[in-house]
Every structure is written in C-alpha cells, then in structure tokens.
Amino acid sequence: MTVTAAPLRPAARLEEDEDDGTASALRAGVDQEFIDLLGWSDQVRMLFFPFDHHLLGMPMCRVKGCSQASVARQLCEGCRLRWRQAGKPDVDEFVETARPGTRRTGVADCSVVGCPRPFRSWRNPVCSTHFAQLTRLQVKLEEFLVRDDVVPLPAFGHCEVVACHRKRDGSSPYCHGHRVRWSWAVKRGQSRDDEARWRRTAAPVSANNEVSLRGLAARVVAEILYGIQARTREGLHTTQPVLRTLTNRLRELELPSLAAVDLDQVSRGERGFCSSLVTHVGRFGLTPEGERAKDVWNGAAFGHAGYLRFTAIHQPWLRGAAKEWAFFSLPQRRGKAIATCQDILSAFALLSESLRLQREDGGNDIQSLGRRDITAFTNRLSYLRHTGVISPRRTVVVSRCVRSNLARMRSLGLTRPGEPLHGLPDDFALLAEDVPDDPEDTEAGKDLPAEVMRQICEHLPSLAGTKRNGNENRVAAELLIDTGRRPMEICQLRWDCLQQDSDGQNVLIYDNYKAGRKGRRLPISQATTGVITRQQELVRADFPLTSTAELMLLPTRVGNPHGRKPIASGWLASRHREWIQSLPEFLVPTRVEINGQQITKMPPFDKSKIFLYAYRHTYCQRHADEGIQPDVLQSLMDHRQLSTTQRYYRVTEQRKREAVDRVSEMQFDRRGNRIWRQAKELLDDEYARRAVGEVQAPYGVCVEPSNVAAGGHACPVRFRCVGCDHFRTDASYLPELEAYLADLLRSRERLAAFTSADDWAKVEATPSDEEIARVRRLVRRVREDLDALTDEDRTQIKEATAVLRRSRRHIVALGMPRVGPPMPDFRPGRKA
C-alpha cells in the first residue's frame, strides 16, 4: 500500500497580520528558487527542509531502511538507542547489520479512497470510524479496502490550534496530538478561560523535516525566510530543530518582529541563531546614504563588519562633523576599518565629554569655543592619565587623533556655511606642543625569551585540539612564530601562497594590509615550507571542488562550505589566549643575588605578555641577535622606515646595564690582567661616565682623553691598542680579538713573501712579535676565564655579551643589504 500525505491547507482561523511594508519588502527579497527548495507556500506557511542539502536540514539515518532524520553520529534517536544498548560498537559496522526502526512520524489520510480524515497510525492506516468498522468485520485490511460498503466519510475540518496544519479526527476542535496536549494542560491546572490564547501560542505537532511558521506575525515570517536565505548564501548551517524551538518561543511571546526579542527570553541555544537572523535582516536594504543620518552605523553598508557608534559624542555639531569625517574616511581605510574609525571616534568622545563637563553651555555653542577649551581638554587628559583611567600611551594617541582629524575635518570643507563646523573658531585646534611625548620604550621589550618560546613550541600540538578550527589555529601560530608576519596577514594567506625564487629557495607570498602593499615576498625555511605544504594537502582534501585560486590556506570551518573564507584574526587571538592560559606555567631561569651569592631562580613568566603580535617582535629580535643588518631587517619586517624596525629590537638601557654588570668582572687591561674583579654593580654616575669617557676601539674600548674627545680618530700610538694603558677589553670582544690575531698572522706571512718594497717599509708594516704575543695572551686569558666558569655562569655571560655586541652593532652597522644563504629556521628545538 502506498500512503500519500493529505494536501496541506491553511487553518480556518489563521488571520493575516497588518503589513507596514517591511514584511512585503523582505518577502520580495526571497528568491523563488529558495522558496521552492523549502516547499514554502504563503497560504500554508510550512517549511520542509530537504534531507540531502548540505546546509539545510539533517541527513537521513544511516541505518538501511530507516526513514528518520539523524541528529548525532548519523543515527536517528531510535537507532542511536539500540546502538547504545548494543555496547556502542563501530558505527560503520552497526549501520550495516542493524535492524531499521519501525517508528514512523507524520500523519496521512485514511487509506479508504476519498476519505479525508487522518488515519489512526502507520500500523492501522485508516481513520477511527473505518477502524471500528474493520474491527467489527474481522477481515484483513486489503479485503476491507475493496468492499462496496466501505465508503469515504466527510472531513471534520482542521485543528483549531493556529500553528497546526493537521486535520481533526473527531468532534474535538483539535487534532489527536493537540487534543492530548490540551487535556494534559487542563490536568496541570490550565484554566479553560485561557484556551483561546493556548490555541494561538501552542506549538505545532511537527515531524522530521517540518517547521511551521503559522501563528507568527507576517513580519516575523518574512524575517525568518529572508534570514535563512542570507545564512545559506554565507554558507551557515541551519537545522530544523533549532529553528523549530525558536519559532515555538516566538509564538509564545507574540512579538511583532525578531528585533523585539530580548535574548534573555530565549534559551542559550537559540540566542546565537536569533542574533544571526536579526543581523542578516538588519542588512536588508542597507545603503551608505541611509546609514549616514543614523547614530549607529551598520558597517555592512560600507563593506565592513561591525558597527560604528556616535552616541558618545554629545554636541550636535561635533557629532555631525564626526559623521561626515567617517563617511569620507571609511573608503580610505584598510584592514580593520570599523575598529580604527571607532578608536578615533572614542578620542572625539573624550573631547566631547570635556566640553560637556567644563562649559556652562555643555559645548553646544560652537562660536564661543576657543583656545581655553583646548587647554581644558589637555588638562583633563592629564587628569585621566594620572588617575589611571587612561594609559600614558592612550593620552598620546587621543591627542594625535584629535589634532590630525580636526585638521582633516577643516580640509573636508566642514567649516563652510551649512556644514556642521560652520563658525568654529580657528584657535579651537590642538598644536604640536599640545601632544605629549611618547612613553619610552613602548615597543621594545615585547619579544619573548628563548625559554618561553621553547615551551610554547613544545605545546603547539595541543593547540590543534582547541574547539573549532583547531588545526588552522595551530598552523597559524606556527607561521606567526616562523615568519613574524602580522596576524591578519597570516589569516588571509591564499592556498597558493608558496613559491620558489630563481635560486630554488622558498618564499611566502602575502599581502601587507596595513601598508596596502600586495604580493610581498618573504624567504622562509624548509621547515616552514613543510608546515604550509601539509596544510595545503589537508585543505585540498577537504574542499576538492573549489579551485586553488579561490581557496584560503586557513579556511574557517564555520559557514564556509567552499573554503573561500579565512579564519578571523580576532577569533585566532581569542583561541590563542585561551590556549596559553590552559598551559602550565612558563618557568624562566633568572639570576639573582642572595646573601652575596649568585643564584638561579625559576619564576613564572607573565602569560599576559604572550600574545600573537609578540611573535612578530620575537622574530625581529632573534634575527637581530643573529647579526642581520638593520636595513635587511627592515626589509624582512616590511617596514617603510628604519626607525620603525629599530623600535622592535632596540636594546633597552636596563638590559645594557645588566649586561655590563655581568661582564664587568671579566674585563682585562692590555697585559691580560683582570680589572674590576671585585665590582658588584655600577652606580648611575659610573654608567654615565662610561658613556662619555670611552670610545669604541676595534676590539675593545679606549679611555685616552684626547682620543675620546676626537671620537676615536686621534690615537697617539696609531691604534696599537695592546701597547697602551688606556686600552680595555672584555669577553664580549673575544670574536674581534680572535679575528684581529688571525689578521696579524696573515699580514706577517704576506709581508714576508712580498719583495717589491724596501726593508724599512716592510719592517714598519710587519706586525711585531710583541703585538702578536700580547693579543694571543689576551685571547688565551679570556678563553681560560670562560672555561673556568660553571655552565650556568657561562650561559649568563654568553647572553650578556650578545646584548652588548648587539647594542654596539646597532650603533655602527649601517652597511648595504646583503644576499645570504636560505632563511634559517629560528624556532627553538625544532628540527628542520
């Protein structure tokens, strides 16, 4: 027997809502193709999700012969129960051997031809009256259906519950399911006076892929249809269970629009879905000109994510000017345009607050403003800084933003008649001297110690286990560590970002979104190349139908069926922060002095200093430690100015002081004798004296007054440093000493073989045996002292000498860019 479902008809008492035009516009925005996909009818108001759609609905149960939709593990509820009762065997084996469930959902018409009444059940597919007749006759169903005395009966009509599309099976005003529900409600104390409201708000009896939108306001229906279509276009998954529970709750609340929903009124699982629908509906019909008059702009109208809020700016003239400025500035912004503009608006909000608090008119009279108000604003910024409301760095940023963008507003013509700033006095402007100085060392020192980096790299595999996009999060972190790129640059990498140059070396192709430069090339190591190629293989396997030109290297796994959308840098930062907090403490060896003894302690490292951008600082610092020239490092960091690069790896005075303290006990004079053996620390005036009382020599320092005054160009002994009592050296100059000794020996041999010079010239140019012996003794003494140290002390001295050598190199090393070997792999502990 083939059972055909009864055609759906609108409920008899379903009333149409008043339409203010919004519902009709939204409904017109839904494509007919999408309407046909969901089997929608404006008269019936029922959605039928397709089982085989990859973004809508749920697939069928994998058990052969089962007609139910699956929820978890690709099994329906009945089959999943039998799977658990069988001891949870392998799902693939279970679906091949399991018996399909006999439970079926839904209601069809009576099997008697022409009878419109609903049947009793799938086991007894005839209406109640015909079932009583069948029972009385005691015949089989097949024989009963062909008897001449079995005739169709008139229908009882549709269920009186507004949301229900089913037919009544008797004299009751409800279908069988709602008749049972109402009797339960009465037993639980439901008053019969509330029956009318119960009919309007009761949930429908739904089955499998059905979702009823009956009983909802016309605007809510249009919003749901348009929202689901927009979600599907963006690749977001929509399932009928979530939509069904949300519509049931909306029906209970009897709200006119989704925007009227208080998220506290819906369950936690429904909030995200409801917010998503509201967001997509809110973008309907957006235009830049339409947003221009609002106090909260939807960034989607300008091609950006997020909202731009002007509500914190109180004065109408300043708010109007800010809107005009934002309207012209948004198209010129790159990267996080909304966040950048909102940051500038926050600076103007502080100006607005200052005017509101410190002027009797609240700052509303634009023509009475002047220099006094600017002074009051700068004083208020100082007050906020000293009370800790804003940071010193924020004070500088706010001052700069207000100064530059007030000038920008004037250049846009906003002071002309009819414009928001018409009548603004010329002296209402910040001057260059009103902007405070930058706090010292705002950039340097954000690099992470090698010990912390080693521990982070050891735990990288655990990052792949984080919720959603775990593998992409891990690969992104690895690439950030290896390449030193900005988080957005890594997240936006294309699938084909890996190329080889003419020498066969690997280069990373990325876009510098901050500077607006595309197709940048960065040399990378073989290990980094391996990370990228493995990720390419995984992405290609997950999205085989998408061309590689459209694929992203790090695609998001949410709402991205074709792999064309990357993970967001904000998402990556949040997951990285959660991952770092979940790791054990990072212990860093630190030398301290207790009771006159140098002891190594293992204090924990502050995890708040471990963030994505810190990897960029660490990348720059470790390249500087390896001797990369500043101009080459500038190119690696993709900076326009060398000064920007120097802020990333500048050696701070505190680190230089610590390094001097460590090597001061290993300082030698020209004869190789130790000096300052008992020195514990240098006073501040002694550091200043060292800075102005000595000058760099080729392999040490010179303290001879006349030579110091001449900047090292007036050596009385013609740079025979090892023969002068004003010469000093230490362990940080050991490489230079060794190189100088080798150069002396080469020069002596070369001059001995040279025959085209007079003897007196050769004698004058040939290094003396005394000088060679003196330098050799210095090298030997430094090596012996280093060898006599413990491993721990030797490590400390090595780190201190690296700091001192780096500080010297950053002062004098300004050579031309050089072409070196392939980019080395700097990640601690990783084998290439």
C-alpha positions in Angstrom: 0.0 0.0 0.0 1.3 3.5 -0.9 0.4 6.2 1.6 0.0 9.7 0.3 0.0 12.6 2.7 -3.1 14.8 2.7 -2.6 18.1 0.9 -1.9 20.9 3.3 -4.5 23.7 3.7 -4.4 26.9 5.8 -6.0 26.8 9.2 -9.6 28.1 9.1 -9.0 30.8 11.7 -5.5 31.9 10.6 -5.7 35.7 10.4 -3.3 37.8 8.3 -1.3 40.4 10.1 -1.2 44.0 9.2 1.7 44.8 6.9 3.6 48.1 7.2 5.5 47.4 4.0 8.6 45.9 5.7 7.3 42.4 5.6 6.4 42.7 1.9 9.8 44.1 1.1 11.6 41.3 2.9 9.3 38.7 1.4 10.1 40.1 -2.1 13.8 39.7 -1.3 13.5 35.9 -1.0 14.2 34.2 -4.3 11.6 31.9 -5.8 14.3 29.2 -6.2 14.9 29.2 -2.4 11.1 29.2 -1.8 10.7 26.1 -4.0 13.7 24.4 -2.2 11.9 24.7 1.1 8.5 23.8 -0.3 7.1 27.1 1.1 3.6 28.3 0.5 2.3 31.7 1.7 -1.1 30.1 2.3 0.1 27.0 4.3 3.2 28.6 6.0 5.1 25.4 6.4 8.8 24.8 5.7 10.0 21.4 4.5 13.8 21.1 4.9 15.5 19.0 2.2 17.3 16.0 3.7 20.1 16.0 1.2 21.0 19.7 1.4 24.5 20.3 2.9 23.4 23.5 4.7 19.7 22.9 5.4 18.1 20.3 7.5 19.6 17.0 8.6 20.6 13.8 6.7 18.7 10.6 6.9 19.6 7.9 9.4 22.4 5.8 8.0 20.7 2.5 9.0 19.4 0.9 5.9 15.6 1.1 5.6 15.3 3.7 8.4 13.1 6.7 7.4 14.1 9.0 10.3 16.4 12.0 10.3 19.7 11.7 12.1 20.8 14.0 14.9 24.0 12.7 16.3 26.5 10.1 15.0 24.4 10.0 11.8 21.7 7.9 13.6 18.2 8.7 14.5 17.0 8.6 18.1 15.7 5.1 17.9 18.7 3.6 16.2 21.1 5.5 18.5 19.3 4.0 21.5 19.7 0.5 20.0 23.4 1.3 19.3 24.0 2.2 22.9 22.2 -0.9 24.1 24.5 -3.0 21.8 27.5 -1.7 23.6 28.4 1.2 21.3 30.1 -0.9 18.5 31.7 0.7 15.5 29.1 2.9 13.8 30.1 1.7 10.3 29.6 -1.9 11.3 26.4 -1.1 13.1 24.6 0.6 10.2 25.3 -2.5 8.0 23.8 -5.0 10.5 21.2 -3.1 12.5 17.5 -3.6 12.0 15.8 -0.4 11.0 13.3 1.1 13.5 9.6 0.6 13.0 8.7 4.1 14.3 7.5 6.5 11.7 6.4 10.1 12.1 3.8 12.2 10.4 0.1 11.8 9.6 -1.5 10.8 6.3 -5.1 10.4 5.1 -7.2 7.4 5.7 -6.4 4.5 3.3 -10.0 4.4 2.2 -10.1 6.1 -1.2 -11.5 9.6 -1.0 -11.7 9.7 2.8 -10.1 13.0 4.0 -10.0 12.0 7.7 -6.5 11.4 9.3 -5.5 7.8 9.9 -5.0 6.3 13.4 -1.4 5.2 13.0 1.1 3.8 10.5 0.2 0.4 11.7 -3.5 1.0 11.3 -3.7 3.5 8.4 -7.4 4.1 8.5 -9.4 6.7 10.4 -11.1 5.9 13.7 -14.6 5.3 12.2 -13.2 2.9 9.5 -11.0 1.2 12.1 -14.1 0.4 14.2 -15.8 -0.9 11.1 -12.7 -3.0 10.2 -12.6 -4.4 13.7 -16.3 -5.4 13.6 -16.0 -7.1 10.3 -12.8 -9.1 11.3 -11.3 -9.0 7.9 -7.8 -8.1 6.6 -7.1 -4.5 5.6 -6.7 -5.4 1.9 -10.1 -7.0 1.8 -11.7 -4.2 3.8 -10.5 -1.5 1.4 -12.2 -3.1 -1.6 -15.6 -3.8 0.0 -18.6 -2.0 -1.5 -19.9 -1.0 1.9 -16.7 0.9 2.8 -17.3 4.4 1.7 -15.4 7.7 2.3 -16.6 9.9 5.2 -16.8 13.7 5.4 -13.9 15.6 7.0 -14.1 17.1 10.4 -12.0 20.2 9.4 -8.6 21.4 10.5 -7.2 21.7 14.0 -8.2 24.9 15.8 -4.6 25.4 17.0 -3.3 28.2 14.8 0.1 26.7 14.3 -1.2 23.3 13.4 -1.8 22.2 9.8 -3.2 18.8 10.7 -6.9 17.7 10.5 -9.2 16.8 13.3 -10.0 13.1 13.8 -13.3 13.6 15.6 -15.8 16.1 17.1 -13.0 17.7 19.2 -11.7 21.0 17.8 -8.2 19.7 17.8 -6.1 17.1 16.1 -5.2 14.0 18.0 -1.9 15.4 19.2 -3.3 18.7 20.4 -6.3 17.1 22.0 -3.9 15.1 24.2 -1.8 18.2 24.9 -4.8 20.3 26.0 -6.0 17.5 28.3 -2.6 17.5 29.9 -2.7 21.3 30.2 -6.0 21.1 31.9 -4.8 18.4 34.3 -1.8 20.6 35.2 -4.1 23.5 36.2 -4.6 25.3 32.9 -7.8 27.4 33.1 -10.3 26.9 30.3 -10.6 30.7 30.1 -7.0 30.7 28.7 -7.9 28.2 25.9 -8.1 31.0 23.3 -4.6 32.1 24.0 -3.4 28.5 24.2 -4.7 28.0 20.7 -2.8 31.0 19.4 0.5 30.1 21.1 0.6 26.3 21.3 3.5 24.6 19.4 2.6 22.6 16.3 3.0 18.8 16.2 5.9 18.6 13.8 7.6 15.6 12.3 11.0 15.0 10.7 11.9 17.9 8.4 8.8 20.1 9.0 8.8 23.6 10.6 5.6 25.5 11.0 5.6 29.3 10.8 1.9 29.5 11.3 0.7 31.8 14.1 3.7 34.2 13.7 3.4 37.8 12.7 3.8 38.4 8.9 6.9 40.4 9.5 8.5 37.6 11.7 7.7 35.1 8.9 9.3 37.3 6.3 12.3 37.9 8.6 12.8 34.2 9.1 12.6 33.4 5.4 15.0 36.2 4.4 17.4 35.4 7.3 17.6 31.7 6.4 18.3 32.6 2.8 21.0 35.0 3.8 22.6 32.5 6.1 22.6 29.9 3.4 24.3 32.2 1.0 27.0 32.8 3.5 27.5 29.1 4.0 26.0 28.9 7.5 24.3 25.7 8.5 20.6 25.9 9.6 18.8 22.9 11.1 15.1 22.5 11.7 15.4 21.6 15.5 17.0 25.0 16.3 14.5 26.9 14.1 11.6 24.9 15.4 12.4 25.7 19.1 12.9 29.3 18.3 9.6 29.7 16.4 7.8 28.0 19.2 9.2 30.5 21.6 8.4 33.4 19.3 4.8 32.2 19.1 4.6 32.2 22.9 5.9 35.7 23.1 3.6 37.0 20.3 6.2 39.6 19.2 5.8 41.7 16.0 9.5 41.4 14.9 12.7 39.5 15.7 14.3 42.8 16.7 11.9 42.9 19.6 13.2 39.7 21.1 15.0 40.0 24.4 17.8 37.4 24.3 17.1 36.7 27.9 13.7 35.4 26.9 15.1 32.6 24.7 17.3 29.7 25.6 21.0 29.8 25.4 21.0 27.5 22.3 18.6 29.8 20.5 20.3 33.1 21.2 23.1 32.8 18.6 20.7 31.7 15.9 18.2 34.5 16.7 21.0 37.1 16.7 22.2 35.8 13.4 18.8 36.2 11.9 18.5 39.7 13.3 21.9 40.6 11.9 21.1 39.4 8.4 17.7 41.0 8.4 19.3 44.3 9.6 21.4 44.3 6.5 18.5 44.2 4.2 18.2 47.4 2.1 21.3 49.0 3.7 22.9 51.9 1.8 25.7 54.2 2.9 23.4 57.2 2.4 20.7 55.6 4.6 23.2 54.9 7.4 24.6 58.4 7.2 21.8 60.0 9.2 21.8 57.4 12.0 23.7 57.5 15.3 24.8 53.8 14.9 26.1 52.8 11.5 26.0 49.2 10.3 29.4 48.5 8.8 27.9 46.1 6.3 26.6 49.1 4.3 30.2 50.1 3.8 31.6 46.7 3.1 32.9 46.2 6.7 32.0 44.1 9.7 30.8 45.7 12.9 29.1 48.8 14.0 30.2 52.5 14.2 28.7 54.3 17.1 28.5 58.1 17.5 26.3 58.1 20.6 29.2 59.0 23.0 29.6 62.4 21.2 27.1 64.8 22.8 27.3 68.0 20.9 25.2 68.0 17.7 27.8 70.0 15.7 30.7 67.7 16.7 28.6 64.5 16.1 27.6 65.8 12.7 31.2 66.6 11.8 32.3 63.1 13.0 29.7 61.5 10.8 30.9 63.5 7.8 34.5 62.6 8.6 33.7 58.9 9.0 31.7 58.9 5.7 34.7 60.2 3.8 37.3 58.2 5.7 35.9 54.7 5.7 36.6 54.0 2.0 40.3 55.0 2.6 40.8 52.7 5.5 42.5 49.3 5.2 42.2 46.2 7.4 40.0 46.7 10.5 38.4 49.9 9.2 35.5 50.0 11.6 37.7 49.4 14.7 40.2 52.1 13.6 37.4 54.6 13.0 35.8 53.7 16.3 39.0 54.3 18.1 39.3 57.8 16.6 35.6 58.4 17.5 36.5 57.4 21.1 39.1 60.2 21.1 36.5 62.7 20.0 34.2 61.3 22.7 36.7 62.4 25.3 36.8 65.8 23.7 33.0 65.9 23.8 33.0 64.8 27.4 35.5 67.5 28.3 33.3 70.2 26.7 30.2 68.9 28.3 31.7 68.9 31.8 33.7 72.1 31.7 31.4 74.5 29.8 28.2 76.0 31.1 26.6 75.5 27.7 27.8 71.9 27.5 29.9 72.8 24.4 26.8 73.3 22.3 27.5 76.9 21.3 30.2 76.3 18.6 31.0 80.0 18.1 32.0 80.6 21.7 34.7 77.9 21.7 38.3 78.7 21.7 41.9 78.0 22.9 40.7 77.9 26.6 38.6 74.8 25.8 41.6 73.1 24.2 43.7 73.8 27.3 40.9 72.4 29.5 40.8 69.3 27.3 44.6 68.7 27.6 44.4 69.2 31.3 41.6 66.7 31.6 43.6 64.1 29.6 46.4 64.7 32.1 44.0 64.1 35.0 42.6 60.9 33.4 46.2 59.7 32.9 47.3 60.4 36.5 44.1 58.7 37.9 44.7 55.6 35.8 41.6 56.0 33.7 43.7 56.0 30.5 47.3 55.0 29.9 50.1 57.3 29.0 50.2 55.8 25.6 46.4 56.4 25.2 46.9 60.0 26.1 49.3 60.4 23.2 47.1 58.6 20.8 44.0 60.7 21.7 45.9 63.9 21.4 47.2 63.0 18.0 43.8 61.7 16.8 42.0 64.9 17.8 44.7 67.2 16.4 45.1 65.5 13.0 41.4 64.8 12.4 40.2 68.2 13.4 42.5 69.5 10.7 41.2 66.8 8.4 37.6 68.0 9.1 38.6 71.5 8.1 40.2 70.3 4.9 37.0 68.5 4.0 35.2 71.8 4.0 33.1 71.2 7.1 33.6 74.8 8.2 31.7 76.2 5.2 28.2 77.7 5.6 25.7 75.0 6.1 28.2 72.5 7.3 28.5 71.1 10.9 31.6 73.1 11.8 30.5 76.5 10.4 31.5 79.1 12.9 34.2 77.1 14.6 37.0 79.5 15.7 40.4 78.9 14.2 42.1 78.7 17.7 40.0 75.6 18.5 42.7 73.3 17.5 45.5 71.3 19.1 49.0 72.5 18.4 52.0 70.2 18.0 53.2 71.2 21.5 49.9 70.1 23.0 50.7 66.5 22.1 52.7 64.8 24.9 55.8 62.9 24.2 55.7 59.1 23.6 56.3 57.0 26.6 59.8 55.5 26.5 60.2 52.0 25.1 56.6 51.5 24.1 57.6 48.9 21.5 60.9 47.4 22.6 60.9 44.5 25.0 57.8 42.8 23.8 59.8 39.8 22.4 59.6 36.6 24.3 62.5 34.9 26.0 64.0 31.8 24.2 63.0 29.6 27.1 59.4 30.7 26.8 59.4 30.2 23.1 60.8 26.7 23.5 58.0 25.7 25.9 55.4 27.3 23.6 56.7 25.3 20.6 56.6 22.1 22.7 52.9 22.6 23.4 51.9 23.6 19.8 50.4 20.2 19.0 47.8 20.7 21.8 46.6 23.9 20.0 45.1 21.7 17.3 42.7 20.2 19.9 41.0 23.5 20.6 37.3 23.9 19.7 36.6 24.6 16.0 39.4 25.4 13.5 41.9 23.7 15.8 44.2 22.6 13.0 44.0 26.1 11.4 44.8 27.7 14.8 47.9 25.6 15.2 49.2 26.2 11.7 48.5 29.9 12.1 50.5 30.0 15.3 53.4 28.1 13.7 53.5 30.5 10.8 53.3 33.6 13.1 56.3 32.2 15.0 58.3 31.3 11.9 57.6 34.3 9.7 56.9 37.2 12.1 54.0 38.4 9.9 51.1 40.3 11.4 48.1 38.1 12.4 45.8 39.4 9.6 48.5 38.7 7.0 48.7 35.1 8.1 45.0 34.6 8.4 44.5 36.0 4.9 47.1 33.7 3.2 45.9 32.2 -0.1 46.2 28.5 -0.8 48.9 29.1 -3.4 51.0 31.4 -1.1 54.1 29.3 -1.5 56.5 29.9 -4.4 60.2 29.4 -5.3 62.6 32.1 -6.4 65.1 31.9 -9.3 67.6 30.2 -6.9 65.1 27.5 -6.0 64.6 28.9 -2.5 61.1 29.0 -0.9 59.3 32.3 -0.5 56.0 33.2 1.2 53.6 35.4 -0.9 51.5 37.6 1.4 49.7 40.9 1.4 50.7 43.7 3.7 47.2 45.0 4.5 48.4 47.7 6.9 50.5 49.4 4.3 48.3 48.4 1.4 51.1 46.5 -0.4 50.2 43.3 -2.1 52.3 40.4 -3.3 55.1 40.8 -0.8 57.8 38.1 -0.8 59.4 36.7 2.4 62.1 34.0 2.4 61.2 31.1 4.6 63.0 28.0 5.9 62.4 24.4 4.7 60.6 23.5 8.0 58.1 26.4 7.5 57.6 25.2 3.9 56.7 21.8 5.3 54.1 23.3 7.5 52.5 25.1 4.6 52.6 22.1 2.2 50.9 19.8 4.8 48.2 22.4 5.3 47.7 22.7 1.6 47.2 19.0 1.3 44.6 19.0 4.1 42.7 21.9 2.7 42.7 20.5 -0.8 41.3 17.2 0.5 38.5 19.0 2.4 37.5 21.2 -0.5 38.2 19.2 -3.6 35.7 21.0 -5.8 37.0 24.6 -5.2 39.7 25.8 -7.4 43.0 26.5 -5.7 42.9 30.2 -6.9 39.8 30.7 -4.6 40.9 28.6 -1.7 42.3 30.0 1.5 45.2 28.4 3.3 43.5 28.7 6.7 39.8 28.4 5.9 37.2 28.7 8.7 35.1 25.6 9.4 32.0 27.7 10.2 29.8 28.8 7.4 32.4 28.1 4.7 31.3 25.2 2.5 33.7 26.1 -0.3 36.8 27.1 1.7 36.8 30.7 0.4 36.6 32.4 3.8 39.6 32.5 6.1 39.7 32.4 9.9 39.4 35.8 11.5 42.4 37.3 13.3 40.2 38.2 16.3 39.0 34.6 16.5 42.6 33.3 16.4 43.6 35.8 19.1 40.9 34.6 21.4 41.6 30.9 20.9 45.4 31.6 21.3 44.7 33.4 24.6 42.6 30.6 25.9 45.2 28.0 24.9 48.1 30.0 26.6 46.0 30.2 29.8 45.4 26.5 29.8 49.1 25.6 29.6 51.3 25.1 32.6 53.4 28.0 34.0 56.3 29.0 31.8 59.4 29.0 34.1 62.3 31.2 33.1 65.7 31.0 34.7 66.7 34.3 36.3 69.9 35.2 38.0 69.5 36.8 41.4 71.9 37.7 44.2 71.1 36.4 47.7 73.5 37.0 50.6 76.2 37.9 48.1 75.8 34.7 46.1 74.6 34.5 42.5 71.6 32.0 42.4 69.4 31.0 39.6 65.6 31.2 40.3 62.8 29.9 38.2 60.0 32.4 38.5 56.9 32.0 36.2 56.6 34.2 33.1 53.7 36.6 32.9 51.3 34.9 30.4 49.7 38.3 29.6 52.8 39.1 27.6 52.3 36.1 25.3 50.0 37.4 22.5 50.0 37.0 18.7 51.9 40.2 18.0 54.6 39.3 20.5 55.7 36.6 18.0 56.5 39.4 15.5 58.7 41.2 18.0 60.4 37.9 18.8 61.0 37.2 15.1 62.7 40.6 14.7 64.7 40.3 17.9 66.1 36.9 17.2 67.1 38.0 13.6 68.9 41.0 15.2 70.6 38.6 17.6 71.9 36.6 14.6 73.6 39.7 13.1 71.1 40.6 10.4 71.9 44.2 9.2 69.3 46.8 10.1 68.4 47.7 6.6 68.0 44.0 5.7 65.9 43.5 8.8 63.8 46.5 7.8 63.0 44.6 4.5 62.2 41.4 6.3 59.8 43.2 8.6 58.3 45.1 5.6 58.6 48.5 7.2 58.8 51.7 5.3 61.1 53.4 7.8 64.2 52.0 9.6 63.1 53.8 12.8 60.0 51.6 12.9 62.1 48.4 12.7 64.5 49.7 15.4 61.7 50.0 17.9 61.1 46.3 17.6 64.6 45.2 18.7 66.1 48.2 20.4 68.3 47.1 23.4 67.0 48.9 26.4 69.2 50.7 28.8 68.1 48.3 31.6 69.3 45.3 29.6 72.6 47.0 28.8 73.1 47.7 32.4 72.5 44.1 33.3 74.9 43.0 30.6 77.6 45.4 31.8 77.2 44.1 35.3 77.8 40.5 34.1 80.9 41.2 32.0 82.4 43.8 34.3 84.1 41.1 36.4 85.8 39.7 33.2 87.5 42.9 32.0 91.2 42.9 31.1 93.9 45.5 30.5 96.4 45.4 27.7 98.6 42.9 29.6 95.7 40.5 30.2 95.3 41.4 33.8 91.8 41.3 35.3 90.4 44.7 36.4 87.3 45.4 38.5 87.4 41.9 39.9 85.5 43.0 43.0 83.0 45.1 41.1 79.4 44.2 42.1 77.4 46.9 40.4 78.0 50.3 38.8 76.4 53.4 40.1 74.3 55.6 37.8 77.0 58.2 37.6 79.5 55.5 36.7 77.4 54.4 33.8 77.2 57.9 32.6 80.9 58.3 33.0 81.4 55.2 30.9 79.2 56.6 28.2 81.1 59.8 27.8 84.6 58.8 29.0 85.4 56.0 26.5 85.3 55.3 22.8 85.0 52.2 20.7 88.2 50.6 19.6 88.5 47.8 17.0 88.5 45.1 19.7 87.8 46.9 23.0 87.4 50.4 24.3 89.8 53.4 24.7 89.7 55.8 27.6 92.6 58.1 26.4 91.1 61.6 26.8 92.3 63.2 23.6 91.2 60.2 21.6 87.8 60.1 23.3 87.4 63.8 22.6 88.2 63.2 18.9 85.7 60.4 18.6 88.4 57.7 18.3 90.2 59.5 15.4 93.3 60.8 17.4 95.0 57.7 18.7 98.5 58.8 20.0 100.0 55.4 19.2 98.4 54.9 15.8 95.9 52.3 17.0 98.5 50.0 18.7 95.9 49.3 21.4 97.6 46.4 23.1 100.6 48.6 23.8 98.6 51.4 25.5 97.5 51.6 29.1 94.3 53.3 28.1 93.0 50.1 26.3 90.3 47.9 27.9 88.6 44.7 26.6 86.3 42.1 27.9 84.7 38.8 27.0 82.2 40.5 24.6 85.1 41.4 22.3 86.5 37.8 22.1 85.4 37.3 18.4 87.1 40.6 17.4 90.3 39.7 19.3 90.4 36.3 17.5 89.8 37.9 14.2 92.5 40.5 14.8 95.0 37.9 15.8 94.3 35.9 12.6 94.7 39.1 10.6 98.1 39.9 12.2 99.4 36.4 11.4 98.2 36.7 7.8 99.7 40.1 7.4 103.1 38.9 8.7 103.2 36.0 6.3 102.0 38.1 3.4 104.6 40.8 4.0 107.4 38.2 4.5 106.7 36.9 1.0 106.4 40.4 -0.5 109.6 41.5 -2.5 108.5 44.8 -4.0 109.2 47.0 -1.0 112.2 48.4 0.9 113.2 46.7 4.1 112.4 49.6 6.3 108.8 49.8 4.8 108.4 46.0 5.4 109.7 46.3 8.9 107.4 49.2 9.6 104.3 47.4 8.2 105.0 44.0 9.6 103.2 43.3 12.9 105.7 43.0 15.8 106.2 39.7 17.6 105.3 41.6 20.9 102.0 42.7 19.5 101.1 39.2 18.3 102.2 37.7 21.6 100.1 40.3 23.5 97.0 39.7 21.5 97.5 35.9 21.8 97.8 36.3 25.6 94.6 38.3 25.7 92.7 35.7 23.7 94.1 32.9 25.9 93.2 34.7 29.2 89.6 35.4 28.1 89.2 31.8 27.0 90.6 30.4 30.2 88.4 32.6 32.3 85.3 31.5 30.3 86.3 27.8 30.6 86.7 28.2 34.4 83.1 29.2 34.7 80.2 26.9 35.5 77.8 26.0 32.7 75.2 28.3 34.3 77.6 31.2 34.6 78.9 30.7 31.1 75.3 30.8 29.7 74.7 34.1 31.6 77.9 35.6 30.2 77.0 34.4 26.7 73.6 36.2 26.9 75.2 39.4 28.3 77.9 39.5 25.6 75.2 39.0 23.0 73.3 42.0 24.3 76.4 44.2 24.4 77.5 43.1 20.9 74.0 43.8 19.6 74.0 47.3 21.1 77.4 48.1 19.5 76.3 46.7 16.1 73.1 48.7 16.1 75.1 51.9 16.5 77.8 51.3 13.9 76.4 48.7 11.5 74.7 50.5 8.6 76.0 48.6 5.6 74.4 47.7 2.3 71.9 44.9 2.0 73.5 41.6 1.6 72.3 38.4 0.0 72.9 35.4 2.3 72.1 31.7 2.4 68.5 30.4 2.6 66.5 31.7 5.6 67.4 29.7 8.7 64.9 28.2 11.0 64.9 30.1 14.3 62.3 28.1 16.1 63.8 26.7 19.4 64.2 23.0 19.5 62.7 22.2 16.1 64.5 20.0 13.6 64.4 21.3 10.1 
